[in-house]
Amino acid sequence: MSPKELLYIEDALGHAQFLTTQCQEAIQNLQDSDLKNYAQQMVDKHKQIFNRFYQLV
């Protein structure tokens, strides 16, 4: 894997981690249980994406 490709993966990991954190913070602030469930699904999805990219390294 080229250094440039590694940088792309590093960037994608950072984005997935950021989105996971943002969704977790949203869960803390939401009142509606349906929205909380949806945000939790997004947390799980972004964690999956993070793990897939991490396995490429």
Backbone hydrogen bonds, N-H to C=O, Kabsch-Sander energy under -0.5 kcal/mol:
donor,donor_aa,acceptor,acceptor_aa,energy
6,L,2,S,-2.1
7,L,3,P,-1.9
8,Y,4,K,-1.9
9,I,5,E,-2.2
10,E,6,L,-2.7
11,D,7,L,-2.4
12,A,8,Y,-2.4
13,L,9,I,-2.7
14,G,10,E,-2.1
15,H,11,D,-2.2
16,A,12,A,-2.6
17,Q,13,L,-2.3
18,F,14,G,-2.4
19,L,15,H,-2.7
20,T,16,A,-2.0
21,T,17,Q,-2.2
22,Q,18,F,-2.5
23,C,19,L,-2.3
24,Q,20,T,-2.3
25,E,21,T,-2.3
26,A,22,Q,-2.1
27,I,23,C,-2.1
28,Q,24,Q,-1.4
29,N,25,E,-1.0
29,N,26,A,-0.6
30,L,26,A,-1.7
36,K,32,D,-2.2
37,N,33,S,-2.4
38,Y,34,D,-2.2
39,A,35,L,-2.8
40,Q,36,K,-2.2
41,Q,37,N,-2.1
42,M,38,Y,-2.0
43,V,39,A,-2.1
44,D,40,Q,-2.5
45,K,41,Q,-2.4
46,H,42,M,-2.7
47,K,43,V,-2.1
48,Q,44,D,-2.0
49,I,45,K,-2.4
50,F,46,H,-2.4
51,N,47,K,-2.5
52,R,48,Q,-2.4
53,F,49,I,-2.4
54,Y,50,F,-2.7
55,Q,51,N,-1.9
56,L,52,R,-0.6
56,L,53,F,-1.1
57,V,53,F,-0.6
57,V,54,Y,-1.0
